[in-house]
Amino acid sequence: MLKTMNLPILQPSVSLAALRARMAARPMRGAICLGLCAGAVNCLICILLLLAAMALFSPEQLGGTAASSLKGAGMATIFWMVVVWAPLFETIIGQWLPLEVLRRYRVRAGYSLLASAALFSLLHVMGGSGILHAGMTFIAGGFFAACYLAARSMGVVPAYVAAAAAHASSNGLLLCLSLLFPGLE
């Protein structure tokens, strides 16, 4: 017979209620921290997805990426487009606009998140990117929408900042890794 073991359950040292209270006290700081952490997690997931896809599929099956339009551009231009411009502009189109419209119509948060992620992915794939890029941008769009929704109780501006910070940190980390490992584009 199997004996049941009473293992201690680890309790987090900080409760979610305490984190929310700290974020509410300083909403912009909380939004930036939330965005940076979510962007780092998103970057890790994208790297794992990329490595798995490269092991399973040929480059022809995977298709192109959005980075192909930046070939031949200088590093300052790439940094500006990827880490500054894209997060600011795409957060308006991919998160702020759809999530606020769906919120106005009282659509559930889960459905809003999926709709935002699908729109974000569609906007990236319209340029001819492949299935891998579609999957990665769908996951990223979901992360950015989740950041927006998590910070929305603090206001529209902190929600926008959280999503844009997540997008910028994710793109910045992926840009750094693409410079360190050029074969992983």
C-alpha positions, -999 to +999 in steps of 0.1 A: +000+000+000+011+035-007+017+057+022+006+093+020+032+118+028+025+151+044+048+174+025+049+210+035+034+234+010+056+264+003+038+296+008+050+327-011+066+353+011+045+381-006+008+377-011-009+388-044-030+413-024+001+429-010+016+432-046-016+447-059-016+472-030+020+482-038+012+486-075-019+507-067+002+530-045+027+537-074+008+527-105+034+537-131+062+520-113+041+489-108+031+489-145+067+492-156+078+463-133+049+442-144+058+448-181+095+441-177+089+409-159+062+397-184+085+407-213+113+386-199+090+356-194+076+361-229+112+362-243+120+329-226+089+312-240+097+325-275+132+312-273+120+278-262+094+278-290+120+288-315+145+261-305+118+234-306+105+246-340+141+247-354+146+211-342+113+199-357+109+218-390+130+229-419+135+267-425+112+265-456+084+251-434+088+278-408+086+307-432+100+342-428+099+367-399+091+403-394+128+410-390+134+403-427+121+439-435+149+453-414+178+436-433+205+461-442+193+487-417+218+502-392+218+491-356+204+524-344+175+521-368+168+485-358+169+495-321+145+524-327+121+503-348+121+472-326+125+485-290+109+519-292+086+525-322+070+490-325+060+487-288+046+522-287+026+519-319+017+482-318+004+485-282-021+511-294-033+489-323-029+455-307-038+460-271-053+494-263-078+497-291-093+461-291-093+457-253-109+491-247-135+485-274-143+450-261-144+463-225-170+489-236-191+461-249-185+441-217-168+412-233-152+388-208-115+393-202-105+359-215-122+364-248-108+399-250-073+386-244-077+360-272-091+386-296-062+409-289-036+382-293-052+371-326-052+406-339-016+412-328-005+380-346-025+388-377-009+422-380+025+406-378+018+378-403+002+401-429+037+410-441+043+374-452+058+359-421+055+322-415+037+299-391+064+301-364+062+339-363+024+337-362+026+314-332+053+335-314+034+367-320+001+351-308+017+341-275+034+375-272+001+393-280-015+372-252+012+382-228+009+419-237-029+418-234-026+401-201-003+429-188-028+454-201-057+437-184-038+432-152-029+469-149-062+482-162-077+486-127-050+513-121-062+532-152-057+533-190-022+549-189-006+524-165-023+496-185-008+510-217+026+514-200+026+478-187+018+464-222+043+486-240+070+479-214+064+441-218+066+445-256+098+467-254+116+444-230+107+413-249+118+428-282+150+442-266+160+409-251+153+391-284+173+417-302+202+412-279+200+374-283+199+377-321+231+398-319+248+371-297+235+342-318+230+354-354+218+319-365+186+321-344+169+348-365 
